[in-house]
Amino acid sequence: MNKIAQKHISLLLERYPILEEVKEELLSAIDILKNCYSKDGKLLVAGNGGSAADAEHIVGELMKGFKLSRKSNSEFSRELQRVNPELSPALIKNLQGALPAIALSGHPALSTAYLNDCDPLIGFAQQVSGYGKKGDVFLGISTSGNSKNILYAATVAHAKGLKVVGLTGASESKLSKIADVCVRAPQTETYMIQELHLPIYHCWCLILEEYFFGEII
């Protein structure tokens, strides 16, 4: 894992030298994510506005092939063939390995029902309470680091035994204080922070994909 992580982090820092100051946090966060997936955990991701779009983006990179094809393993392919010889060829050809991840912004019926019936700021926390298990990870994305619904969700995550990773801007924040690891992108303007968040989480996704689905040499 260290060689894979160092390779992708080095490329990230070559392209975005400004991120050198958060290198240790980048590595610490990937360790948390790797340990989660190594123990069959999942990632819960939440953000508001553009950060909600980032949450969906992250899930899209983890739940299917990103750079690698992630073909189904032979044991699973044989089981598909046993279960349904007619339908299995298409499944074997097209299914890709997945790293379980859920964007908490992606459930409009649940979120609007909760918004209508309860406190809208606790909507993400409700989902963490429902989905989260010990060993999972909650990734809270907030450019300010002070979004109250993210803080509520992070609090529930810790209470349920999840690790919390924060992705924020440069300023110290409530999220940076309570997260197990917080990567504070070294910008203070919202759009500039968001412009750094994308290469950060792309790097994480590349590392995880190569670690879990790369060829063993």
C-alpha positions as CSV (number, residue, x, y, z in Angstrom):
1,M,0.0,0.0,0.0
2,N,2.8,2.4,0.9
3,K,4.4,2.2,-2.6
4,I,1.0,2.6,-4.3
5,A,0.1,5.6,-2.1
6,Q,3.5,7.2,-2.5
7,K,3.3,6.9,-6.3
8,H,0.0,8.6,-6.6
9,I,0.6,11.2,-3.9
10,S,3.9,12.1,-5.6
11,L,2.1,12.6,-8.9
12,L,-0.6,14.7,-7.2
13,L,2.0,16.9,-5.6
14,E,3.9,17.3,-8.8
15,R,0.7,18.6,-10.4
16,Y,-0.5,20.5,-7.4
17,P,2.6,21.6,-5.4
18,I,0.4,23.6,-3.0
19,L,-0.9,20.4,-1.5
20,E,2.6,19.5,-0.2
21,E,1.6,21.0,3.2
22,V,-1.2,18.5,3.7
23,K,0.8,15.4,2.5
24,E,0.7,13.7,5.9
25,E,-3.0,14.2,6.2
26,L,-3.6,12.8,2.7
27,L,-1.7,9.7,3.7
28,S,-3.4,9.3,7.0
29,A,-6.8,9.6,5.4
30,I,-5.9,6.9,2.8
31,D,-4.8,4.6,5.6
32,I,-8.2,5.0,7.3
33,L,-10.0,4.3,4.0
34,K,-7.8,1.3,3.2
35,N,-8.4,-0.2,6.7
36,C,-12.1,0.3,6.3
37,Y,-12.3,-1.6,3.0
38,S,-9.9,-4.3,4.1
39,K,-12.4,-5.2,6.8
40,D,-15.5,-5.1,4.5
41,G,-16.5,-1.7,5.6
42,K,-18.1,1.1,3.6
43,L,-17.8,4.8,3.0
44,L,-20.6,7.3,3.8
45,V,-20.0,10.7,2.1
46,A,-21.9,13.9,2.6
47,G,-21.6,17.6,1.5
48,N,-23.8,20.6,0.6
49,G,-24.1,22.2,-2.8
50,G,-20.9,21.7,-4.8
51,S,-19.6,19.4,-2.0
52,A,-22.8,17.3,-2.5
53,A,-21.8,17.0,-6.2
54,D,-18.3,15.9,-5.0
55,A,-19.8,13.3,-2.7
56,E,-21.7,11.8,-5.7
57,H,-18.5,12.0,-7.8
58,I,-16.5,10.1,-5.2
59,V,-19.1,7.3,-5.1
60,G,-19.1,7.1,-8.9
61,E,-15.3,6.5,-8.9
62,L,-15.5,3.9,-6.1
63,M,-18.5,1.8,-7.0
64,K,-17.3,1.0,-10.5
65,G,-14.1,1.0,-12.5
66,F,-12.3,4.3,-12.4
67,K,-9.0,3.7,-14.2
68,L,-9.0,-0.1,-14.1
69,S,-11.6,-2.5,-15.5
70,R,-12.0,-4.4,-12.2
71,K,-13.3,-7.6,-13.8
72,S,-15.3,-10.0,-11.5
73,N,-13.1,-12.6,-9.8
74,S,-13.2,-16.2,-11.0
75,E,-15.0,-17.5,-7.9
76,F,-17.8,-15.0,-8.3
77,S,-18.0,-15.7,-12.0
78,R,-18.5,-19.4,-11.4
79,E,-21.2,-18.7,-8.8
80,L,-23.0,-16.5,-11.3
81,Q,-22.8,-19.3,-13.9
82,R,-24.2,-21.8,-11.4
83,V,-27.1,-19.5,-10.4
84,N,-28.2,-18.6,-14.0
85,P,-26.3,-20.1,-17.0
86,E,-28.4,-18.0,-19.4
87,L,-28.0,-14.6,-17.8
88,S,-24.5,-15.0,-16.3
89,P,-22.4,-14.3,-19.5
90,A,-23.6,-10.7,-19.6
91,L,-23.1,-10.3,-15.9
92,I,-19.6,-11.8,-16.0
93,K,-18.7,-9.5,-18.9
94,N,-20.0,-6.3,-17.5
95,L,-20.0,-6.4,-13.7
96,Q,-17.1,-4.5,-12.1
97,G,-15.6,-4.7,-8.7
98,A,-16.9,-2.1,-6.2
99,L,-15.7,-0.4,-3.1
100,P,-19.0,0.2,-1.2
101,A,-19.8,3.9,-0.9
102,I,-23.0,5.9,-0.4
103,A,-23.6,9.6,-1.0
104,L,-26.0,10.8,1.6
105,S,-27.3,13.5,-0.6
106,G,-28.7,11.0,-3.1
107,H,-32.0,9.9,-1.5
108,P,-34.6,12.6,-2.2
109,A,-37.6,10.8,-0.9
110,L,-35.9,10.0,2.5
111,S,-34.3,13.4,2.8
112,T,-37.5,15.4,2.0
113,A,-39.5,13.3,4.3
114,Y,-37.1,13.9,7.1
115,L,-36.9,17.6,6.3
116,N,-40.7,17.8,6.4
117,D,-41.1,15.7,9.6
118,C,-38.0,16.5,11.7
119,D,-35.0,18.8,11.7
120,P,-33.5,19.2,8.2
121,L,-30.1,19.8,9.6
122,I,-30.1,16.3,11.1
123,G,-30.9,14.5,7.8
124,F,-27.4,13.3,7.2
125,A,-27.0,12.3,10.8
126,Q,-30.2,10.2,10.4
127,Q,-28.7,8.3,7.5
128,V,-25.4,7.8,9.3
129,S,-27.4,6.3,12.2
130,G,-29.2,4.0,9.8
131,Y,-26.3,3.0,7.5
132,G,-23.3,3.3,9.6
133,K,-21.6,0.3,11.3
134,K,-18.5,0.1,13.4
135,G,-15.5,0.1,11.0
136,D,-17.1,2.2,8.4
137,V,-15.9,5.7,7.5
138,F,-17.8,9.0,7.3
139,L,-16.3,11.5,4.9
140,G,-17.6,15.0,5.5
141,I,-16.9,17.6,2.8
142,S,-17.3,21.2,3.9
143,T,-15.3,24.1,2.5
144,S,-15.9,26.1,5.7
145,G,-15.6,23.0,8.0
146,N,-18.6,24.4,10.0
147,S,-21.6,23.1,8.1
148,K,-23.9,22.1,10.9
149,N,-25.5,19.1,9.2
150,I,-22.0,17.7,8.5
151,L,-21.1,18.2,12.2
152,Y,-24.2,16.4,13.4
153,A,-23.4,13.5,11.0
154,A,-19.8,13.4,12.2
155,T,-21.0,13.3,15.8
156,V,-23.3,10.3,15.1
157,A,-20.5,8.6,13.2
158,H,-18.2,8.7,16.2
159,A,-20.9,7.5,18.5
160,K,-21.5,4.5,16.2
161,G,-17.8,3.6,16.0
162,L,-17.1,5.1,12.5
163,K,-13.9,6.9,11.7
164,V,-14.4,10.5,10.5
165,V,-12.4,12.1,7.7
166,G,-12.9,15.8,7.0
167,L,-12.2,17.6,3.7
168,T,-12.3,21.3,4.2
169,G,-10.5,24.6,3.4
170,A,-7.4,26.0,5.1
171,S,-9.0,27.6,8.1
172,E,-9.3,25.7,11.4
173,S,-12.9,24.6,11.9
174,K,-15.2,22.6,14.0
175,L,-14.9,19.7,11.6
176,S,-11.1,19.8,11.7
177,K,-11.3,19.6,15.5
178,I,-13.5,16.6,15.7
179,A,-12.4,14.6,12.7
180,D,-9.9,11.7,13.1
181,V,-8.1,13.2,10.1
182,C,-8.9,16.5,8.3
183,V,-7.4,17.5,5.0
184,R,-7.5,21.3,4.9
185,A,-7.1,22.3,1.3
186,P,-4.8,25.3,1.5
187,Q,-7.2,27.9,0.1
188,T,-9.8,30.1,1.7
189,E,-12.0,31.1,-1.3
190,T,-14.8,28.5,-1.7
191,Y,-14.3,27.8,-5.4
192,M,-10.6,27.5,-5.0
193,I,-11.0,25.0,-2.1
194,Q,-13.4,23.0,-4.3
195,E,-10.8,23.1,-7.2
196,L,-8.3,21.3,-4.8
197,H,-10.8,18.9,-3.4
198,L,-11.3,17.1,-6.7
199,P,-7.7,16.1,-7.3
200,I,-7.4,15.1,-3.7
201,Y,-10.3,12.6,-3.8
202,H,-9.3,11.5,-7.3
203,C,-5.9,10.6,-5.8
204,W,-7.6,8.6,-3.0
205,C,-9.8,6.7,-5.4
206,L,-6.8,5.9,-7.6
207,I,-4.9,4.5,-4.7
208,L,-7.7,2.4,-3.4
209,E,-8.5,1.0,-6.8
210,E,-4.9,0.0,-7.5
211,Y,-4.6,-1.5,-4.0
212,F,-7.7,-3.6,-4.2
213,F,-8.0,-4.3,-7.9
214,G,-4.5,-3.8,-9.4
215,E,-2.6,-6.8,-10.8
216,I,-0.3,-8.6,-8.4
217,I,3.2,-8.6,-9.8
